[in-house]
Amino acid sequence: MAGWWDSFELWVAGLPFIPQFLVVLVGMVPVSFAIAYLLDRTLRALLRVLDRKHGTEPTLPVVPDTVPADLTTGETRPTVQSGAH
């Protein structure tokens, strides 16, 4: 396999620019689309698993209906003036 690849690589490198460009384009465009497709599907599945919309619903904390005792003592705070007239 390595010998075949080396001879193919030497053949492509020996071509003039335009045929070399076309050979690489014909070979790389389908390979690039296949890699992009596989990455898209893999990342879509991975992000769907990690997404909050599709995962389990988180439980919300229980909020008490009463006001804490330290807020109902009736103590008033002094008013602070800004100093502007």
N, C-alpha and C positions, 0 to 999 in steps of 0.2 A: 504494500500500500504506500509506503514512504517513497519507494522508487518511482511509482506512478505519479505521485503528487509532485515530486521534484521535477520530473520530465514535463509535466503539465505546466508547472510554474515557469520553467525555463522557456517553454513554447510561448506562453502568454507574454513573458518579459521580452521575447525577441520580436514580437509583432510591432508594427507601427502604431502610433498613438490611437487613431480612430478605431481600428479593429480591436486593439487592446481594451479600449474603453467600452466597446460594445460587448466583448466577451465578459468582462467584469460586471457590466450592467445586467446582462442576461443572467448571470449566475447569482449576483448579490441581491437583486430586487426581490426574487421569490424567497430567498433565505431570510432577508430582512423582514419581509411581511410575515413569514412564518414565526420568526422570533418575537415580533411585536404582538402577533395574535396570541401566542402562548403566554407571554408576559401579561397581556391584558386579561386573559381568562384567569390566570393564577392570582393576580393581584385583586381582581374583582371578587373571586371566591374568598380570599384571605380578608379583604376589607369587609365583606358581607358578614363574616364570622365575628369580626371585631366591632362592627357597627352597633350602636346602641338601639337603633330602630328595629333591627332584626334579632337582637339577642333577647335575653330574659328581662322582664321588667324589674327595675330596682324597687325595693320597698322604700316607701317614704317614711321619714321619722314621724313619730306621734307627737303632735303639738297639743299641749294642755290647754283647756278652755278657760282656766283661771289666770288671774293676774298675780305675779309673785308678790309676796308680803312686803318686800322692801319698797315696792312702788306704791303701795296703798297706805303708807304711814301718814301721809298728809303734810310732810315737811315741804316747805316751799323754799326754793333757791332764790338768793338775792338777784335782782335785776342788774345787769351790767349795762352801763351807758357807753355809747361809742365815742363820745366827746365832740362829735360834730354838732354845730348849731345850725 
